[in-house]
């Protein structure tokens, strides 16, 4: 920890509106910055200490170790790549976690979130799972949102601090729920984004610039909520009647997309994956059923 990049360090715990942020990638830096903007006393730690330079210049305290960072106050926010990184930090500070509340805003599976919650509970600490639904640019905005789950009393105790970062959507006591909600949102986000990029690649391969294609893309994207609102109650009711659409027609359509892509010199692997899923549905006897019948097929898979 260099003198020019560190605030004076004290081993005494911070009091009042204080928080520790561990992990200073773009998201962690945005979080620490939001707390500084809100007037919090902020302690930070990162394996690469130089990432704290700008935050320290703004008034954050750079802890000399992860253990010292955890010891600085009750609320500890983790912003790490995954739970392997989380456990690497937690195991290094095991002796300091008792009585702390770890708001773990790192991404991983619901099972890993439950594992972390058990590990901390066995050592006298609390765990709040978070699933952040915004890029770093959205941190500090109440219009952004983060899923939370875990002990409701811990969530309510630290709700004001958590809402410095984004709006807070509490999903329940199960520590895995926030990650579950987050991952199924990411399922939709990534598949939608890749679909957009694949369609744009076909457009450009045929001389249609991305910006010229954009209004048509936006029109299709704007129609999706209507389809989703139509299908959701039918899926809940188990009604997959082919009165509006049929899986056999969806298969024919996606095969046409695949052939168009390949004829344009664009990789057809993405539509071929969808075609295979549609084909399995047709071959299992659901060709006359709605596309929504794939929900059951995915569950069985």
C-alpha positions in Angstrom: 0.0 0.0 0.0 1.8 3.1 -1.2 1.7 6.3 0.9 0.5 8.5 -1.9 -2.4 6.1 -2.6 -3.7 5.4 0.9 -5.7 7.2 3.5 -4.5 6.9 7.1 -5.4 3.5 8.3 -6.9 2.8 11.7 -7.7 -0.6 13.1 -10.8 0.8 14.8 -14.1 -0.1 13.3 -16.0 2.5 11.4 -19.2 3.8 12.9 -22.3 5.4 11.5 -22.9 5.1 7.7 -20.1 2.9 6.7 -19.5 0.0 4.3 -16.7 -2.1 3.1 -16.4 -3.0 -0.6 -14.2 -5.9 -1.7 -13.5 -6.4 -5.4 -12.7 -3.3 -7.5 -13.4 -4.3 -11.0 -15.7 -1.8 -12.9 -18.7 -2.9 -10.9 -17.0 -2.7 -7.5 -15.5 0.7 -8.3 -18.9 2.0 -9.3 -20.4 0.7 -6.0 -17.7 2.2 -3.8 -18.1 5.4 -5.7 -21.8 5.5 -5.1 -21.3 5.0 -1.4 -18.7 7.9 -1.4 -21.2 10.1 -3.2 -23.8 9.2 -0.6 -21.5 10.3 2.3 -20.6 6.8 3.5 -17.3 6.0 5.2 -16.0 3.5 2.6 -13.3 0.9 3.2 -12.0 -0.9 0.1 -9.8 -3.8 -0.7 -8.6 -5.5 -3.9 -5.9 -7.9 -4.7 -4.4 -5.4 -7.1 -4.3 -2.4 -4.7 -3.7 0.2 -7.5 -7.3 -0.2 -8.6 -8.2 1.7 -5.4 -6.2 4.8 -6.3 -9.1 6.9 -7.6 -11.4 5.9 -4.8 -8.7 6.7 -2.2 -8.2 10.1 -3.8 -12.0 10.6 -3.3 -11.8 9.7 0.4 -12.1 5.9 0.6 -9.8 4.0 3.0 -7.6 1.2 1.4 -7.4 -1.6 3.9 -4.0 -3.3 4.1 -5.6 -6.7 3.9 -8.9 -8.4 3.2 -9.1 -9.3 6.9 -8.7 -5.7 7.9 -11.3 -4.6 5.4 -13.8 -7.1 6.8 -13.0 -6.0 10.3 -13.7 -2.3 9.5 -17.5 -2.5 9.8 -20.6 -4.7 9.9 -21.7 -4.5 6.2 -19.3 -6.0 3.6 -20.2 -5.8 -0.1 -18.5 -8.4 -2.3 -18.2 -7.7 -6.0 -16.2 -10.5 -7.5 -16.1 -12.5 -10.7 -17.7 -15.7 -9.3 -18.0 -17.7 -6.1 -14.6 -19.3 -6.5 -13.2 -15.8 -6.0 -15.7 -15.3 -3.2 -14.5 -18.4 -1.3 -10.9 -17.5 -1.9 -11.5 -14.2 0.0 -13.8 -15.6 2.6 -11.4 -18.4 3.6 -8.6 -15.9 4.0 -10.7 -13.8 6.4 -12.4 -16.7 8.2 -11.4 -15.4 11.6 -12.9 -11.9 11.0 -16.4 -12.8 9.7 -18.3 -13.4 12.9 -21.0 -10.8 13.4 -20.6 -9.4 9.8 -23.2 -9.2 7.1 -21.9 -10.2 3.7 -23.8 -8.7 0.8 -22.5 -10.9 -1.9 -23.2 -9.2 -5.2 -21.0 -11.6 -7.2 -22.5 -13.9 -9.9 -22.8 -17.7 -9.8 -25.4 -20.4 -9.4 -28.2 -20.6 -6.8 -26.4 -23.7 -5.3 -23.2 -21.7 -4.8 -25.1 -18.9 -3.1 -26.7 -21.4 -0.7 -23.2 -22.9 0.0 -21.8 -19.5 0.8 -24.7 -18.7 3.1 -24.2 -22.0 5.0 -20.4 -21.4 5.3 -20.9 -18.0 6.8 -23.7 -19.1 9.1 -21.5 -21.8 10.5 -19.0 -19.0 11.4 -21.5 -16.6 12.9 -22.0 -14.3 9.9 -25.0 -13.4 7.8 -25.2 -13.6 4.0 -27.4 -11.6 1.6 -27.3 -12.8 -2.0 -27.6 -10.2 -4.6 -28.1 -10.3 -8.4 -27.4 -6.9 -9.9 -29.5 -6.2 -13.0 -27.5 -3.3 -14.4 -24.0 -2.5 -15.8 -21.7 -0.3 -13.8 -23.1 2.8 -15.4 -26.5 2.1 -13.7 -25.1 1.9 -10.2 -26.3 4.7 -8.0 -29.6 5.0 -9.9 -32.9 4.0 -8.1 -34.3 3.1 -11.5 -31.8 0.2 -11.6 -32.6 -2.9 -9.6 -30.9 -5.7 -7.7 -32.5 -9.0 -6.6 -31.8 -9.9 -3.0 -32.5 -13.0 -0.9 -31.6 -14.3 2.5 -32.7 -13.5 6.1 -35.3 -10.7 5.8 -34.2 -9.1 9.0 -30.7 -8.6 7.6 -32.1 -7.2 4.4 -34.3 -4.7 6.3 -31.4 -3.7 8.6 -29.2 -2.8 5.6 -31.9 -1.9 3.1 -31.0 1.8 3.1 -27.3 1.0 2.4 -28.2 -1.4 -0.4 -30.5 1.1 -2.0 -27.6 3.5 -2.4 -26.5 1.1 -5.2 -29.9 0.4 -6.9 -33.5 -0.3 -6.2 -33.8 -3.5 -4.1 -36.1 -6.3 -5.0 -36.3 -8.8 -2.1 -37.3 -12.3 -3.4 -37.4 -14.4 -0.2 -35.4 -16.1 2.6 -33.8 -18.8 0.4 -30.3 -17.5 -0.3 -30.4 -19.1 -3.8 -33.5 -17.1 -5.0 -31.7 -13.9 -5.9 -29.2 -15.8 -8.1 -32.0 -17.9 -9.6 -33.9 -14.7 -10.6 -30.7 -13.2 -11.9 -29.6 -16.2 -14.0 -33.0 -16.6 -15.6 -32.9 -12.9 -16.5 -29.4 -13.5 -18.0 -30.7 -16.5 -19.9 -33.2 -14.2 -21.7 -30.7 -11.3 -22.0 -27.8 -13.3 -23.6 -30.0 -15.3 -26.0 -31.7 -12.2 -27.1 -28.5 -10.3 -27.6 -26.9 -13.2 -29.6 -30.1 -13.4 -31.7 -29.7 -9.7 -32.4 -26.1 -10.0 -33.4 -26.7 -13.1 -35.6 -29.6 -11.3 -37.4 -27.4 -8.2 -37.9 -24.6 -10.4 -39.3 -27.0 -11.7 -41.9 -28.2 -8.2 -42.7 -24.7 -6.9 -43.1 -23.7 -9.9 -45.2 -26.4 -8.9 -47.6 -25.4 -5.2 -47.7 -27.9 -3.9 -45.1 -26.0 -1.8 -42.5 -26.7 -2.4 -38.8 -28.2 1.1 -38.4 -30.5 0.6 -41.4 -31.7 -2.7 -39.9 -32.2 -1.2 -36.4 -35.8 0.1 -36.7 -37.0 -3.3 -38.0 -35.1 -5.1 -35.2 -36.7 -2.6 -32.7 -40.1 -3.3 -34.1 -39.7 -7.1 -33.6 -38.2 -6.6 -30.1 -41.2 -4.3 -29.2 -43.6 -7.1 -30.1 -42.1 -9.6 -27.6 -43.9 -8.4 -24.4 -47.2 -9.1 -26.1 -46.2 -12.6 -27.0 -44.9 -13.2 -23.5 -48.1 -11.9 -21.9 -50.1 -14.2 -24.2 -48.1 -17.3 -23.5 -47.5 -16.9 -19.7 -51.0 -17.8 -18.4 -51.2 -20.6 -21.0 -47.9 -22.1 -19.8 -49.1 -21.8 -16.1 -52.3 -23.6 -17.1 -50.5 -26.2 -19.2 -52.4 -25.2 -22.3 -50.2 -25.7 -25.3 -53.0 -25.8 -27.9 -51.8 -25.1 -31.4 -54.7 -22.7 -32.1 -52.4 -19.7 -32.7 -49.1 -21.2 -33.7 -47.7 -24.7 -34.3 -44.3 -26.2 -33.6 -44.1 -27.8 -37.0 -44.4 -24.3 -38.6 -41.8 -22.9 -36.2 -39.4 -25.7 -37.3 -39.9 -24.9 -41.0 -39.4 -21.2 -40.2 -36.1 -21.6 -38.3 -34.8 -24.0 -41.0 -35.4 -21.1 -43.5 -33.4 -18.8 -41.2 -30.6 -21.4 -41.1 -30.5 -21.8 -44.8 -30.6 -18.0 -45.4 -27.7 -17.5 -42.9 -25.5 -20.2 -44.6 -26.3 -18.9 -48.1 -25.1 -15.5 -46.8 -21.8 -16.8 -45.6 -22.9 -16.5 -41.9 -22.5 -19.3 -39.4 -25.7 -21.3 -39.2 -24.9 -23.0 -35.8 -27.2 -20.7 -33.8 -30.4 -21.4 -35.8 -29.4 -25.0 -36.1 -29.5 -25.4 -32.3 -33.1 -24.0 -32.3 -34.0 -26.2 -35.2 -32.8 -29.3 -33.3 -35.0 -28.3 -30.3 -38.0 -27.7 -32.5 -37.4 -31.0 -34.3 -37.3 -33.0 -31.1 -40.6 -31.5 -30.1 -42.1 -32.4 -33.5 -40.7 -35.9 -33.4 -42.1 -36.5 -29.9 -45.6 -35.8 -31.2 -46.0 -32.1 -30.5 -45.9 -30.8 -34.1 -49.5 -29.6 -33.9 -49.0 -28.0 -30.5 -47.9 -24.5 -29.7 -44.2 -23.5 -29.5 -44.9 -23.1 -25.8 -44.8 -26.9 -25.5 -41.0 -26.6 -25.5 -41.2 -25.5 -21.9 -42.0 -29.1 -20.9 -39.4 -30.5 -23.3 -36.7 -28.2 -21.7 -37.8 -29.3 -18.2 -37.3 -32.9 -19.1 -33.9 -32.3 -20.6 
